[in-house]
């Protein structure tokens, strides 16, 4: 069992998903957190700024946050913990992500034998006004 799968198992058993977030280097770099209700949180962090004039989040930081949300959500949902591999990831940037708290929620659209289709929505002030939407296919074999 890998270090990440061990952390995912501990996170499930202790009902503390942030154990997993702290063990994934990229999630830690971004500053990601996961609430017990499954909502992901990206607190404002200067290193995540792409446009210092507004200031606004870097599109890559937002995309990486959403991709990590999808991977982590699937890991926490699987009976047997495996680290999913991204097969396809597509993101639509809807609004500027300002330098403030950003949240994301994931939904598993289809959980197949080898592939998982997932959607991720990110927002800031109002969940009804997303700043980005993503679709991903993850390989779990």
Secondary structure as UniProt FT lines:
FT   HELIX           3..14
FT   HELIX           18..23
FT   HELIX           25..30
FT   STRAND          32..34
FT   TURN            36..37
FT   STRAND          40..42
FT   HELIX           46..48
FT   STRAND          49..51
FT   TURN            52..55
FT   STRAND          56..57
FT   HELIX           59..77
FT   STRAND          85..93
FT   STRAND          102..111
FT   STRAND          115..123
FT   TURN            127..128
FT   STRAND          130..139
//
